[in-house]
C-alpha cells in the first residue's frame, strides 16, 4: 500500500501523478506541501489514499471510521 500525490489542472483537465508509492502519510503530507509551493492558481494538489484495505471487514476500524466521518463531514460544495 502507498499514497500518491496528484495534480489537476482545471484549465486543461490534465491530471498528473507527482509522487507515487509513498509508504506513510507524514511523508505524503510533506510532499503535498512541497507540491503546493510550486503549483499555479489553476491547479489542485491532493493525496490519494492508496489501496482499498476493506476496513468493513474489521469492525473496530470500521466503527472508528464512521465516528470520524461524523466528526469531519463537510457540506461545502466545490
Buried (B, 14 or more C-beta within 10 A) or exposed (E): EBBBBBBBBEEEEEEEEBBEEBEEEEBBBEBBEEBEEEBEEEBEBEBBEBEEEEBEEEEEEEEEEEEEEEEEEEEEEE
